[in-house]
Amino acid sequence: MKKLRLGTSDLEVGEISLGCMRMSQLSKKEAAYLIETALEAGIDLFDHADIYGRGKSEEIFAEAIEMDPSVRDKMIIQTKCGIRQGYFDFSKEHILDSVEGSLKQIFCCFIVRIH
């Protein structure tokens, strides 16, 4: 798959990303298969948001990568925040809480991009 530079960073990612909004509807096993299939196809950018599935999408994603922790080193995770049920919240407190929550939920030590 063709690689593209991610924003102004030095990171290169596949030109297709996997949106994880509906991952909350999958079992852990189905999510693991989806992640494995995406990586095999050259998809290495996984797009999340703390509101997806009311947090359940990140939870299922984390459980799926726990099944094979070696896949974590093959992926780049981006997340979004600022959206709450019915309104936007771009306060410093909410952004920091969202980032901290995503880091804990997905079991990673850094998020490459937040938007």
GROMACS elastic network, one bead per residue, 0.5 to 0.9 nm:
[ bonds ]
;  ai    aj funct       b0    kb
    1    14     6  0.60271   500
    1    15     6  0.70699   500
    1    16     6  0.84075   500
    1    41     6  0.74559   500
    1    42     6  0.55893   500
    1    43     6  0.78721   500
    2    13     6  0.83397   500
    2    14     6  0.58523   500
    2    15     6  0.58889   500
    2    16     6  0.87802   500
    2    42     6  0.85323   500
    3    12     6  0.58378   500
    3    13     6  0.52045   500
    3    15     6  0.55959   500
    3    16     6  0.89181   500
    4     7     6  0.89100   500
    4    11     6  0.82739   500
    4    12     6  0.52598   500
    4    13     6  0.54493   500
    4    14     6  0.61827   500
    4    15     6  0.58321   500
    5     8     6  0.73776   500
    5     9     6  0.69959   500
    5    10     6  0.66095   500
    5    11     6  0.57415   500
    5    13     6  0.64346   500
    5    14     6  0.88401   500
    6     9     6  0.57664   500
    6    10     6  0.70992   500
    6    11     6  0.55206   500
    6    12     6  0.57629   500
    6    13     6  0.65208   500
    6   113     6  0.89489   500
    7    10     6  0.83010   500
    7    11     6  0.82603   500
    8    11     6  0.84661   500
    9    12     6  0.82770   500
   13    16     6  0.81201   500
   13    17     6  0.82854   500
   13    42     6  0.87031   500
   13    43     6  0.77024   500
   13    44     6  0.62479   500
   13    45     6  0.62536   500
   13    75     6  0.88616   500
   13    76     6  0.77903   500
   14    17     6  0.69107   500
   14    42     6  0.61003   500
   14    43     6  0.54455   500
   14    44     6  0.60936   500
   14    45     6  0.69171   500
   15    42     6  0.87941   500
   15    43     6  0.76719   500
   15    45     6  0.87164   500
   16    42     6  0.82597   500
   16    43     6  0.59520   500
   16    44     6  0.81588   500
   16    45     6  0.75004   500
   17    38     6  0.87237   500
   17    43     6  0.57886   500
   17    44     6  0.67305   500
   17    46     6  0.58018   500
   17    47     6  0.68297   500
   18    35     6  0.86277   500
   18    38     6  0.73774   500
   18    43     6  0.68607   500
   18    44     6  0.78387   500
   18    45     6  0.63301   500
   18    47     6  0.59953   500
   18    48     6  0.89276   500
   19    22     6  0.79213   500
   19    23     6  0.85630   500
   19    45     6  0.86718   500
   19    46     6  0.61452   500
   19    48     6  0.66395   500
   20    23     6  0.52113   500
   20    24     6  0.82045   500
   20    46     6  0.68237   500
   20    47     6  0.57784   500
   20    48     6  0.55377   500
   20    49     6  0.81663   500
   20    52     6  0.76157   500
   20    57     6  0.66210   500
   20    58     6  0.80183   500
   20    61     6  0.81304   500
   21    24     6  0.72811   500
   21    47     6  0.79997   500
   21    48     6  0.66114   500
   21    49     6  0.74126   500
   21    51     6  0.85095   500
   21    53     6  0.67460   500
   21    57     6  0.64205   500
   21    58     6  0.88813   500
   22    25     6  0.57636   500
   22    26     6  0.76500   500
   22    52     6  0.71798   500
   22    53     6  0.69153   500
   22    57     6  0.67537   500
   23    26     6  0.53662   500
   23    27     6  0.83004   500
   23    31     6  0.67122   500
   23    52     6  0.82509   500
   23    53     6  0.76999   500
   23    56     6  0.78463   500
   23    58     6  0.78756   500
   23    60     6  0.67725   500
   23    61     6  0.71145   500
   24    27     6  0.78536   500
   24    31     6  0.89022   500
   24    52     6  0.75982   500
   24    53     6  0.54060   500
   24    54     6  0.85957   500
   24    55     6  0.81354   500
   24    56     6  0.51018   500
   24    58     6  0.77215   500
   24    59     6  0.78548   500
   24    60     6  0.61997   500
   24    61     6  0.82978   500
   25    53     6  0.80636   500
   25    56     6  0.86142   500
   25    57     6  0.78277   500
   25    60     6  0.88190   500
   26    29     6  0.78944   500
   26    30     6  0.57170   500
   26    31     6  0.58774   500
   26    57     6  0.86305   500
   26    60     6  0.75401   500
   27    30     6  0.51071   500
   27    31     6  0.61192   500
   27    32     6  0.85556   500
   27    60     6  0.72208   500
   27    64     6  0.85828   500
   28    31     6  0.51366   500
   28    32     6  0.61612   500
   28    33     6  0.86935   500
   28    60     6  0.57282   500
   28    61     6  0.74489   500
   28    62     6  0.87808   500
   28    63     6  0.60654   500
   28    64     6  0.50609   500
   28    65     6  0.88504   500
   28    67     6  0.85734   500
   29    32     6  0.50945   500
   29    33     6  0.62873   500
   29    34     6  0.86676   500
   29    63     6  0.88502   500
   29    64     6  0.65384   500
   29    67     6  0.84147   500
   30    33     6  0.51066   500
   30    34     6  0.61848   500
   30    35     6  0.86787   500
   30    64     6  0.81829   500
   31    35     6  0.61463   500
   31    36     6  0.85408   500
   31    60     6  0.70188   500
   31    61     6  0.65386   500
   31    63     6  0.86006   500
   31    64     6  0.57550   500
   31    65     6  0.85792   500
   32    35     6  0.51358   500
   32    36     6  0.61030   500
   32    37     6  0.85301   500
   32    60     6  0.89640   500
   32    61     6  0.76779   500
   32    63     6  0.82862   500
   32    65     6  0.64519   500
   32    66     6  0.89064   500
   32    67     6  0.72959   500
   32    68     6  0.81519   500
   33    36     6  0.50779   500
   33    37     6  0.60159   500
   33    38     6  0.84836   500
   33    64     6  0.83488   500
   34    37     6  0.51402   500
   34    38     6  0.60727   500
   34    39     6  0.86223   500
   35    38     6  0.51117   500
   35    39     6  0.61863   500
   35    40     6  0.86038   500
   35    43     6  0.88069   500
   35    44     6  0.89737   500
   35    46     6  0.88713   500
   35    61     6  0.85005   500
   35    64     6  0.80030   500
   35    65     6  0.80693   500
   35    71     6  0.83925   500
   36    39     6  0.52306   500
   36    40     6  0.61823   500
   36    41     6  0.86830   500
   36    71     6  0.77856   500
   37    40     6  0.51062   500
   37    41     6  0.62655   500
   37    42     6  0.88241   500
   37    43     6  0.85481   500
   38    41     6  0.51109   500
   38    42     6  0.64435   500
   38    44     6  0.71581   500
   39    42     6  0.50820   500
   39    44     6  0.56926   500
   39    45     6  0.89913   500
   39    71     6  0.82461   500
   39    74     6  0.75229   500
   39    75     6  0.77537   500
   40    43     6  0.72931   500
   41    44     6  0.87085   500
   43    46     6  0.79670   500
   43    75     6  0.82303   500
   44    74     6  0.65976   500
   44    76     6  0.59282   500
   44    77     6  0.83208   500
   45    75     6  0.59647   500
   45    77     6  0.58460   500
   45    78     6  0.72651   500
   46    75     6  0.71002   500
   46    76     6  0.61857   500
   46    78     6  0.62790   500
   46    79     6  0.83994   500
   47    76     6  0.86746   500
   47    77     6  0.61283   500
   47    78     6  0.50917   500
   47    79     6  0.57964   500
   47    80     6  0.81588   500
   48    51     6  0.85639   500
   48    52     6  0.70983   500
   48    57     6  0.78832   500
   48    58     6  0.71186   500
   48    77     6  0.73363   500
   48    78     6  0.60583   500
   48    80     6  0.64034   500
   48   102     6  0.88522   500
   49    52     6  0.54769   500
   49    55     6  0.80355   500
   49    57     6  0.84911   500
   49    58     6  0.79606   500
   49    78     6  0.81672   500
   49    81     6  0.59807   500
   49    83     6  0.86940   500
   49    98     6  0.88651   500
   49   102     6  0.82052   500
   50    53     6  0.82225   500
   50    54     6  0.69298   500
   50    55     6  0.54218   500
   50    56     6  0.87118   500
   50    57     6  0.82576   500
   50    58     6  0.72996   500
   50    79     6  0.73062   500
   50    80     6  0.67376   500
   50    81     6  0.61461   500
   50    82     6  0.88006   500
   50    83     6  0.83004   500
   50    98     6  0.65041   500
   50    99     6  0.83935   500
   50   101     6  0.78637   500
   50   102     6  0.65413   500
   51    55     6  0.56434   500
   51    56     6  0.85535   500
   51    57     6  0.85250   500
   51    80     6  0.85349   500
   51    81     6  0.75580   500
   51    82     6  0.89448   500
   51    83     6  0.68310   500
   51    84     6  0.68451   500
   51    85     6  0.79799   500
   52    55     6  0.56960   500
   52    56     6  0.69305   500
   52    57     6  0.57141   500
   52    58     6  0.76097   500
   53    57     6  0.53203   500
   53    58     6  0.82483   500
   54    57     6  0.74786   500
   54    85     6  0.89457   500
   55    58     6  0.56698   500
   55    59     6  0.65038   500
   55    60     6  0.89906   500
   55   102     6  0.86197   500
   55   105     6  0.83920   500
   56    60     6  0.61198   500
   56    61     6  0.84485   500
   57    60     6  0.52798   500
   57    61     6  0.60967   500
   57    62     6  0.86065   500
   58    62     6  0.60813   500
   58    63     6  0.86069   500
   58   102     6  0.73036   500
   58   105     6  0.62020   500
   58   106     6  0.59933   500
   59    62     6  0.51820   500
   59    63     6  0.62694   500
   59    64     6  0.86326   500
   59   105     6  0.59572   500
   59   106     6  0.67704   500
   60    63     6  0.50680   500
   60    64     6  0.60789   500
   60    65     6  0.87159   500
   60   106     6  0.89235   500
   61    64     6  0.50922   500
   61    65     6  0.63373   500
   61    66     6  0.86293   500
   61   105     6  0.88890   500
   61   106     6  0.69731   500
   62    65     6  0.53079   500
   62    66     6  0.61751   500
   62    67     6  0.89385   500
   62   105     6  0.66987   500
   62   107     6  0.66394   500
   63    66     6  0.50602   500
   63    67     6  0.67619   500
   63   106     6  0.83669   500
   64    67     6  0.54274   500
   64    68     6  0.74344   500
   64    69     6  0.87833   500
   65    68     6  0.53250   500
   65    69     6  0.54015   500
   65    70     6  0.80416   500
   65    71     6  0.66377   500
   65    72     6  0.66870   500
   65   106     6  0.87584   500
   66    69     6  0.51401   500
   66    70     6  0.88082   500
   66    72     6  0.88416   500
   68    71     6  0.61161   500
   68    72     6  0.81246   500
   69    72     6  0.56666   500
   69    73     6  0.80502   500
   70    73     6  0.60542   500
   70    74     6  0.75700   500
   71    74     6  0.52433   500
   71    75     6  0.68468   500
   72    75     6  0.55996   500
   72    76     6  0.81333   500
   72   108     6  0.84745   500
   73    76     6  0.81121   500
   76   111     6  0.80784   500
   76   112     6  0.69255   500
   76   113     6  0.88905   500
   77   110     6  0.88395   500
   77   111     6  0.61853   500
   77   112     6  0.63600   500
   77   113     6  0.73430   500
   78   111     6  0.62048   500
   78   112     6  0.59701   500
   78   114     6  0.57945   500
   78   115     6  0.80142   500
   79    99     6  0.82109   500
   79   102     6  0.78596   500
   79   111     6  0.74787   500
   79   112     6  0.85218   500
   79   113     6  0.65558   500
   79   114     6  0.50219   500
   79   115     6  0.66641   500
   80    83     6  0.82825   500
   80    98     6  0.84857   500
   80    99     6  0.85706   500
   80   113     6  0.83546   500
   80   114     6  0.52961   500
   81    84     6  0.83492   500
   81    88     6  0.89567   500
   81    89     6  0.82943   500
   81    90     6  0.78676   500
   81    94     6  0.81485   500
   81    95     6  0.63574   500
   81    98     6  0.62417   500
   81    99     6  0.77083   500
   81   114     6  0.74434   500
   81   115     6  0.68287   500
   82    87     6  0.85896   500
   82    88     6  0.54415   500
   82    91     6  0.78666   500
   82    94     6  0.70994   500
   82    95     6  0.65106   500
   82    98     6  0.81042   500
   82   115     6  0.87433   500
   83    86     6  0.78684   500
   83    87     6  0.62353   500
   83    89     6  0.59950   500
   83    90     6  0.79636   500
   84    87     6  0.53268   500
   84    88     6  0.56816   500
   84    89     6  0.66120   500
   85    88     6  0.81326   500
   89    92     6  0.88848   500
   89    94     6  0.66580   500
   89    95     6  0.80565   500
   90    93     6  0.82780   500
   90    94     6  0.65505   500
   90    95     6  0.63494   500
   91    94     6  0.53234   500
   91    95     6  0.62589   500
   91    96     6  0.86434   500
   92    95     6  0.52222   500
   92    96     6  0.61199   500
   92    97     6  0.84975   500
   93    96     6  0.53067   500
   93    97     6  0.60687   500
   93    98     6  0.85282   500
   94    97     6  0.50213   500
   94    98     6  0.59512   500
   94    99     6  0.85361   500
   95    98     6  0.50850   500
   95    99     6  0.61552   500
   95   100     6  0.85305   500
   96    99     6  0.52081   500
   96   100     6  0.60560   500
   96   101     6  0.84219   500
   97   100     6  0.51569   500
   97   101     6  0.59394   500
   97   102     6  0.85377   500
   98   101     6  0.50512   500
   98   102     6  0.60916   500
   98   103     6  0.85608   500
   99   102     6  0.51682   500
   99   103     6  0.61551   500
   99   104     6  0.86632   500
   99   111     6  0.80361   500
   99   114     6  0.81408   500
  100   103     6  0.51668   500
  100   104     6  0.62888   500
  100   105     6  0.85369   500
  101   104     6  0.52163   500
  101   105     6  0.59255   500
  101   106     6  0.85009   500
  102   106     6  0.58861   500
  102   107     6  0.80857   500
  102   108     6  0.84590   500
  102   111     6  0.84752   500
  103   106     6  0.55283   500
  103   107     6  0.58176   500
  103   108     6  0.54207   500
  103   109     6  0.63549   500
  103   110     6  0.66623   500
  103   111     6  0.71103   500
  104   107     6  0.51032   500
  104   108     6  0.69059   500
  104   109     6  0.82578   500
  105   108     6  0.80997   500
  106   109     6  0.89631   500
  108   111     6  0.74400   500
  111   114     6  0.71161   500
